[in-house]
């Protein structure tokens, strides 16, 4: 005699089985989309040399535990648009970058231009090479970098270099009207040298720090003469011994 045993109850109806399968398929599809999104982000990050991200440089944790700075001993091309000031400010720029070179070991080659600094200056990047640093004296309506009343503004642009983020270019915009009110002298207070060194400090990766240093938020009558010894120590700590760059 053939005996057919009844099916054991499964606990789920066919409709519930179908619903569970649809939910599982949706989860798998969502995971695949997320995986593809993460992959695209990683690929994008690996292409950073062609994708500059404007930042106001600071010695903070942008790249693991290390500050984002220029490559030690780097040779940096600097374009200077003197605006209405002519050769006088070109000489001031050369002198300011010369002071920075003596502290950091970086070297700077200054050339005159008529380019206007903007926040998207680094977008003119071609291939894996960065455009030069651009320093320019302009009216506020000529650039998107100057807010009303600001004497100057700086953008430092990092990219992936030898496996880590490095600043590779940047721009400094100086308000030609406000700059005329700064004293063309060396010393403490509201001098052109102090303003230039302050903005180049941002270009090197220094952020504003409240206190007696040159990187205080405002360059005014109380500003010291040049960098504070602690600021020089901070630069030396990340850029190394300048003498090593001459060997």
PyMOL commands that set and color helices and strands:
alter all, ss='L'
color gray80, all
select helices_A, chain A and resi 14-46+48-50+83-85+87-104+121-124+140-142+176-179+192-204+229-239+242-246
alter helices_A, ss='H'
color red, helices_A
select strands_A, chain A and resi 53-55+75-81+107-112+133-138+152-161+164-175
alter strands_A, ss='S'
color yellow, strands_A
deselect
rebuild
show_as cartoon
